[in-house]
Each structure stands twice: as C-alpha cells, then as structure tokens.
Amino acid sequence: SPPQTPPTNHNIDYNSELSTDHLSEINAKLEETLNSQKSDLGRLRRKINTLRGELRQANREVNKNVQDQVNAKMAPLREEVVQANEAVAKLEDQVEKLTRQLDEQTVKYEQTLEDKERIAA
C-alpha cells in the first residue's frame, strides 16, 4: 500500500492510530495557535483601550469647545445685561429726581395760589 501522509491538525483522522510523536506535534501546533491567538487578543485589548482613551480625550475636547463657544457667546450678552442694568439704574435715579422736582414745583405753585387768594381776599 502507498505510504500514508500524516494528518494535519485541522484534518485529523481519529480512527487511525496516531503515534505519540505525532500527537505531540499536533499539541505543539495547537499551543502555538492558542498562544498566537492570545497574543492577538492582547494586542486587540490594548488597541481597544487606546481607542477608548482617544475617544474620552476627543469627548473632553468637544465638550471644552462647546463650553468655550457658549462662553464666547455669553460674554457679550452678560456685558449687555450689565450695561442695561446700569442704564435702568440711571433712569430710576432720573425719575426719582424729576419726581422730587415736580413735588417741589407743586408745593411752590400751591403756595403761590394761596398767596394770590389771600391778596385777592
């Protein structure tokens, strides 16, 4: 009969009698594959962690940019509010002053009327 080719580790004929040497060889290849896959897994985990870190950093930068834009838009508005409040305070002062002047003029006018009534009487 023709010489049999030894089965490869992904095409094992479990019915044939396998030598200890051949089983050791298959085991070694399986361990090598496993170690290679563990190594690949480790690389993937490190890559995922790196990407997660980059994502967190990108999120922080986006949030900071948004906050900076909000602050940039709010700063002039805050200044406008301050100026508006100052203008209101000035107007209130002017109203108070004019009200006092009107009260004084009213008192003088009433006194003048009383004086005229007395003279006429």
HELIX and SHEET records of a PDB file:
HELIX    1   1 THR A   20  ALA A  120  1                                 101    
END                                                                             
